[in-house]
Amino acid sequence: MEKYTVYAPRLIPKKEKFAPGHRACIGCGEALAVRLACKAFNENTVVVNATGCMEIVASQLPYTSWRLPWIHTLFENTAAVASGVEAALKVMKRKGTGPKAAVKVIAIAGDGGTSDIGLQALSGALERGHNFLYICFDNEAYMNTGIQRSSATPFGAATTTSPAGKASIGQFSWKKNMPAIAVAHDIPYVATACPSYPFDMMNKVAKAIAVNGPAYLHVLSVCPTGWRCPGDITVRLGRLAVETGIFPLYEVENGEYKMSVETPHQRPVQDYFKLQGRFRHLSEADVILIQERVKREYEKLVEKAKNGRKSERAKTESRANTDQVSA
């Protein structure tokens, strides 16, 4: 994080491509995340937006908060539509009828439209190698339709379709690891981000846009309504998710892992849980179980990053030896 310690706010574009005046809930982490992501978009961008919170709050006919070309599509085919737009732009360029400047296609969806309903279309698009950026704004449930569980809902969280009770802990399965699924497609760039770390997030969006080929960005988006927390602690909760190791920030460039924020001395997960009503029912034993899982998964991630650094050093030494032989 050394590069973000300098005073840099004035370097951020002042123009808002995601305009104020939308109808997001007070303290909406997803609206903040979209605004920050748009800071890294250039003018030659087409946004393909799945049904979900951002589509609902920002596009009430005849009004819109989007100051970029924008397409609304369904939960299940966001990546397919983005693939079609990208392919059409290629054909237009080949025929000499397209825009002179390069146009980047950005697909955005929530966790339900990504890890559940839209997974097949996304997998196909990544496998085919379409040149676009897919951003999942993960608020960990189907918030727009009534706070139903998704495969991205954390273990133990209470939702309307996984209610906590005498016979239920709440969400019964562990959160699906979508970044790992994206990495498995062998694409050039995958990263996690959180608007509580704005410069890190904007930098990752810019890097993903610059990639030639598919890129995937998974963004934690705090939802005060669904998480049952005050709207004025959104940024604090995002930071706690990272500091506890529940949502690590990292990049995977060409298969090599790199930690963006390292937390060797993690805060207890209880610090994060106690601020949210969706975890209020968890017993001490439940919290210990989750804490052990978080620690184990975080250590796996750190080990991958260490192996990535070793690999990078080996490549550097190999290039240096080759240069010496050539000289």
Residue pairs with C-beta under 8 A, 6 or more apart in sequence:
1 200
1 260
1 261
3 199
3 203
4 199
4 200
8 199
12 39
12 202
13 39
16 35
16 38
16 67
17 38
17 39
17 41
17 45
17 66
17 67
17 68
18 31
18 34
18 35
18 38
18 58
18 65
18 66
18 67
19 64
19 65
19 66
19 67
20 65
21 63
21 65
22 31
22 57
22 58
22 65
23 56
23 57
23 58
23 60
24 30
24 31
24 53
24 54
24 57
24 58
25 223
25 224
25 225
25 231
26 224
26 231
27 222
27 224
27 230
27 231
27 232
27 233
27 234
28 53
28 57
28 221
28 223
28 224
28 231
28 234
29 139
29 195
29 220
29 221
29 222
29 223
29 224
29 234
29 237
29 238
30 53
30 54
30 110
30 137
30 139
30 221
30 223
31 54
31 57
32 195
32 221
32 234
32 235
33 137
33 193
33 194
33 195
33 201
33 219
33 221
34 54
34 108
34 137
36 195
36 198
36 201
36 202
36 205
37 108
37 135
37 201
37 202
37 205
37 219
38 68
39 202
39 205
40 202
40 203
40 205
40 206
40 209
41 47
41 68
41 104
41 106
41 205
41 209
42 104
42 209
43 68
44 99
44 101
44 102
44 103
44 104
45 68
45 69
45 103
45 104
45 105
45 106
46 68
46 69
46 70
46 71
46 85
46 103
46 104
46 105
46 106
47 66
47 68
47 69
47 70
47 71
47 106
47 107
47 108
48 71
48 73
48 78
48 81
48 82
48 85
48 105
48 106
48 107
48 108
49 55
49 59
49 70
49 71
49 72
49 73
49 78
49 108
49 109
50 73
50 74
50 75
50 78
50 107
50 108
50 109
50 110
50 113
50 118
51 72
51 73
51 74
51 75
51 113
51 144
52 75
52 109
52 110
52 112
52 113
52 137
52 144
53 110
53 137
53 139
53 143
53 144
54 108
54 110
54 137
55 72
56 144
57 65
58 64
58 65
58 66
59 65
59 66
59 70
59 72
64 70
71 81
71 85
73 81
75 109
75 112
75 113
75 117
75 118
76 113
76 117
76 118
76 120
76 121
77 118
77 121
78 107
78 108
78 109
78 113
78 114
78 118
78 121
78 122
78 134
79 107
79 118
79 121
79 122
79 124
79 125
79 126
79 134
80 121
80 124
80 125
81 107
82 105
82 106
82 107
82 125
82 130
82 132
82 134
83 121
83 124
83 125
83 128
83 130
83 132
85 105
85 132
86 105
86 130
86 131
86 132
87 130
89 98
89 99
89 103
89 105
91 98
92 98
92 99
104 132
104 133
104 209
105 130
105 131
105 132
105 133
106 132
106 133
106 134
106 135
106 209
107 132
107 133
107 134
107 135
108 134
108 135
108 136
108 137
109 118
109 134
109 135
109 136
109 137
110 136
110 137
110 138
110 139
110 142
110 143
110 144
111 136
111 137
111 138
111 139
111 140
111 141
111 150
111 151
111 152
111 178
112 141
112 142
112 150
112 152
114 122
114 134
114 136
114 138
114 152
114 178
115 136
115 150
115 151
115 152
115 176
115 178
116 150
116 151
116 152
119 181
122 134
123 181
123 185
125 132
125 134
125 214
126 134
126 182
126 185
126 187
126 214
126 216
127 185
129 187
129 213
129 214
130 213
130 214
131 212
131 213
131 214
132 214
132 215
133 205
133 208
133 209
133 211
133 214
133 215
133 216
133 217
134 214
134 215
134 216
134 217
135 205
135 216
135 217
135 218
135 219
136 178
136 216
136 217
136 218
136 219
137 219
137 221
138 152
138 178
138 218
138 219
138 220
138 221
139 221
139 222
139 223
139 226
139 227
140 150
140 152
140 153
140 154
140 157
140 175
140 223
140 226
140 227
141 147
141 148
141 149
141 150
141 152
141 153
141 157
141 159
141 223
141 226
142 148
142 149
142 150
143 223
143 225
143 226
146 160
147 159
147 160
147 225
147 226
148 159
148 160
148 161
149 157
149 159
149 161
149 162
149 171
151 173
151 175
151 176
152 175
152 176
152 178
153 159
153 162
153 171
153 175
154 171
154 174
154 175
154 246
155 169
155 171
155 172
155 173
155 174
155 175
155 290
155 293
156 169
156 170
156 171
156 279
156 282
156 286
156 290
157 170
157 171
157 278
157 279
158 164
158 170
158 171
158 277
158 278
158 279
158 280
158 281
159 170
159 171
159 226
159 278
162 168
162 170
162 171
162 172
163 170
164 170
164 281
169 281
169 282
169 286
170 278
170 281
170 282
174 293
178 216
178 218
179 190
179 191
179 192
179 216
179 218
179 252
182 190
182 216
182 218
183 190
183 252
183 255
185 214
186 255
187 213
187 214
187 215
187 216
188 211
188 212
188 213
188 214
188 215
188 253
188 254
189 207
189 208
189 211
189 213
189 215
189 216
189 251
189 252
189 253
189 254
190 215
190 216
190 217
190 218
190 251
190 252
191 204
191 207
191 208
191 216
191 217
191 218
191 250
191 251
191 252
191 260
192 217
192 218
192 219
192 220
192 247
192 248
192 249
192 250
192 260
193 200
193 201
193 204
193 205
193 217
193 218
193 219
193 220
193 249
194 200
194 201
194 219
194 220
194 238
194 239
194 241
194 242
194 247
194 249
195 201
195 219
195 221
195 235
195 238
196 222
196 234
196 235
196 236
196 237
196 238
196 239
196 241
196 242
197 238
197 239
197 242
197 249
197 260
197 261
200 249
200 260
200 261
201 219
204 217
204 251
204 260
205 217
207 251
208 215
208 216
208 217
209 215
220 238
220 241
220 247
222 229
222 234
222 237
222 238
222 241
224 230
224 231
224 233
224 234
226 278
227 237
227 276
227 277
227 278
228 276
228 277
228 278
228 280
229 237
229 275
229 276
229 277
233 275
236 275
237 272
237 275
237 276
240 267
240 271
240 272
240 275
241 247
241 272
242 248
242 249
242 261
242 263
243 263
243 266
243 267
243 271
244 263
244 266
244 267
244 268
244 269
244 271
244 272
244 294
245 263
245 266
245 269
245 294
245 295
245 297
245 298
246 269
246 272
246 294
248 259
248 261
248 263
248 298
248 301
249 259
249 260
249 261
250 257
250 258
250 259
250 260
250 301
250 305
251 257
251 258
251 260
252 258
256 308
256 311
256 312
257 301
257 304
257 305
257 307
257 308
258 305
258 308
258 309
259 301
259 302
259 305
262 302
263 298
266 294
266 295
266 298
268 291
269 287
269 290
269 291
269 294
270 287
270 291
273 279
273 282
273 287
282 290
